Amino acid sequence: MKKETLDIIGTAISDVGYWRWWVIEDGISQVEFGGVQLLNEDSITKESKSAIVALQYCNNSFLIFYDNLEENDWYNKLQNDLVEPFTVDYDYFVFNDFNSINEIENEYKNKHIIREIKNTNQIENILAFKAGNVAVVIGGDDFKVVDEGGTIPEEKIIERNRLWWLFLNDYHKKRGTSKAYNKDYVCEVTIPIKK
């Protein structure tokens, strides 16, 4: 995936998004986010126009959690929807920067290896992000962005982000009128683009 597309994904998630779930299954490691600035494909019938997407790493995948918490089981509670999602730090959502692993290792006191890194020389894709008192490092040889409709092709990611920003401007323009949209948290906390 091109750096430009990764930058769009990173901003679309980390601007006002939150980390809501994770899973490891077969050879896949996956983290899921809500409040993502990609227009829902089925936005006419959905209450929220912002997407829920998962970043999925396959083949030689790994997943490590870090924290500065006293609670040792927070990540299992997150997976079982027993704790609130974690707000993603806008300033630290980094793709394919292997130095970020060392930064996070030094900043957080607890490390939880969910799926171990087997061969660091072969890993081509990595994501490191912080979310308050927790952080995640995930990666693998193959990477894709998925939602409830399946894999989102690279060109669709760019287009859905562009459409979301157009919708945001329309959302704010129609606020307080008879044509106002249903209240959308992501739109409420995002400042529209001014020409």
C-alpha positions in Angstrom: 0.0 0.0 0.0 1.3 3.5 -0.9 2.5 5.8 1.8 -0.1 8.4 0.8 -2.9 5.8 1.5 -1.4 4.8 4.8 -1.3 8.4 5.8 -5.0 8.8 4.9 -5.8 5.7 6.9 -3.7 6.9 9.9 -5.4 10.3 10.0 -8.9 8.9 9.3 -8.5 6.7 12.4 -6.4 8.8 14.8 -8.1 12.2 14.3 -11.1 11.3 16.6 -11.2 7.5 16.4 -11.1 4.9 19.1 -9.7 1.4 19.4 -12.7 -0.9 20.1 -11.7 -4.5 19.6 -9.0 -7.0 18.6 -8.7 -10.6 17.7 -6.1 -13.3 16.7 -7.4 -16.1 14.6 -5.5 -18.6 12.5 -2.6 -16.6 11.0 -4.4 -13.2 11.4 -3.9 -10.5 13.9 -6.5 -7.7 13.8 -7.3 -4.5 15.6 -10.7 -2.7 15.0 -11.4 1.0 15.2 -14.6 3.1 15.3 -15.1 6.8 14.5 -13.1 6.4 11.3 -13.4 9.2 8.7 -14.3 7.0 5.8 -17.9 7.4 4.5 -20.0 4.3 5.2 -20.8 2.6 1.9 -24.3 2.1 3.1 -24.5 5.6 4.6 -28.1 6.3 3.6 -29.4 3.6 5.9 -26.8 3.9 8.7 -27.2 6.3 11.6 -23.5 7.2 11.6 -21.8 8.1 8.4 -18.4 7.3 9.9 -17.0 3.8 9.5 -15.8 1.0 11.7 -12.8 -0.6 10.1 -10.3 -3.3 11.1 -6.6 -3.4 10.2 -5.7 -7.0 9.5 -2.2 -8.4 9.4 -1.7 -11.9 8.0 1.2 -14.4 7.5 3.9 -14.1 10.1 1.6 -11.8 12.1 2.2 -10.7 15.6 0.4 -8.6 18.3 1.8 -7.0 21.4 0.1 -4.8 24.0 1.8 -2.4 26.3 0.4 -0.4 29.3 1.0 1.7 32.3 -2.0 0.3 34.2 -2.4 -1.7 37.4 -5.2 -3.7 35.7 -3.5 -6.7 34.0 -6.6 -8.1 32.1 -7.7 -4.9 30.3 -7.1 -6.3 26.8 -9.3 -9.3 27.4 -12.0 -7.1 28.8 -11.7 -4.9 25.7 -12.1 -8.0 23.5 -15.2 -9.0 25.4 -16.7 -5.5 25.4 -16.3 -5.1 29.2 -14.3 -1.9 29.1 -14.8 1.4 27.2 -12.8 1.7 23.9 -9.5 3.5 24.1 -9.2 6.9 22.3 -6.3 6.8 19.8 -3.6 9.4 20.3 -3.5 11.5 17.2 0.2 12.2 17.6 1.3 8.6 17.6 -0.3 6.4 14.9 2.7 5.1 12.9 2.9 2.7 10.0 6.1 0.9 9.0 8.5 2.5 11.5 10.4 -0.2 13.2 12.0 2.3 15.6 8.5 2.9 17.1 8.7 -0.6 18.8 11.7 0.6 20.8 10.0 3.9 21.7 7.0 2.1 23.0 9.1 -0.5 24.8 10.8 2.3 26.7 7.6 4.3 27.5 5.3 1.6 28.9 6.1 -0.6 31.9 4.0 -3.7 31.1 4.3 -5.8 28.0 1.7 -8.5 26.9 2.8 -10.7 24.0 -0.5 -12.0 22.5 1.2 -13.4 19.4 5.0 -13.4 19.3 7.2 -11.9 16.6 8.7 -14.9 14.9 11.0 -13.5 12.2 11.6 -9.7 12.3 13.7 -9.8 9.2 10.7 -10.8 7.0 8.0 -8.5 8.4 7.0 -6.0 5.8 4.1 -4.2 7.5 3.9 -2.8 11.0 1.6 -0.5 13.0 2.4 1.1 16.3 -0.1 3.3 18.1 -0.7 4.8 21.5 -4.1 5.2 23.2 -3.6 6.9 26.5 -2.1 4.4 29.0 -2.0 1.6 26.5 -0.2 1.0 23.2 -0.2 -1.6 20.5 2.4 -3.0 18.1 1.0 -5.2 15.4 2.3 -6.4 12.1 2.8 -9.1 9.5 3.8 -9.9 6.0 0.4 -8.9 4.5 -1.8 -6.0 5.4 -5.4 -5.0 4.5 -8.1 -2.7 5.6 -11.5 -4.4 6.1 -15.0 -3.5 7.1 -18.3 -5.4 7.3 -18.3 -5.5 3.4 -14.9 -7.2 3.3 -11.5 -5.9 2.1 -11.5 -2.2 1.1 -9.3 -1.7 -2.0 -6.7 1.1 -1.8 -8.5 3.4 -4.3 -11.8 3.0 -2.3 -10.0 4.1 0.9 -9.0 7.3 -0.7 -12.4 7.9 -2.3 -14.3 7.1 0.9 -12.1 9.5 2.9 -12.8 12.3 0.3 -16.5 11.6 0.4 -16.5 11.7 4.2 -15.0 15.2 4.2 -17.6 16.3 1.7 -20.3 14.9 3.9 -18.8 16.6 7.0 -19.1 20.0 5.3 -22.7 19.3 4.3 -23.4 18.1 7.8 -22.2 21.4 9.3 -23.9 23.4 6.6 -27.3 21.8 7.4 -27.0 21.9 11.2 -30.0 23.6 12.8 -32.1 23.4 9.7 -35.0 21.2 8.7 -32.6 19.2 6.6 -30.1 18.5 9.4 -28.7 15.0 9.6 -28.9 12.8 12.7 -26.3 13.8 15.2 -23.0 12.1 14.5 -20.3 12.2 17.1 -17.4 12.1 14.7 -18.9 15.1 12.7 -19.6 17.0 15.9 -16.0 16.9 17.1 -14.3 17.4 13.6 -13.9 21.0 12.3 -15.1 21.2 8.7 -12.8 22.3 5.8 -13.2 25.9 4.8 -12.3 27.0 1.3 
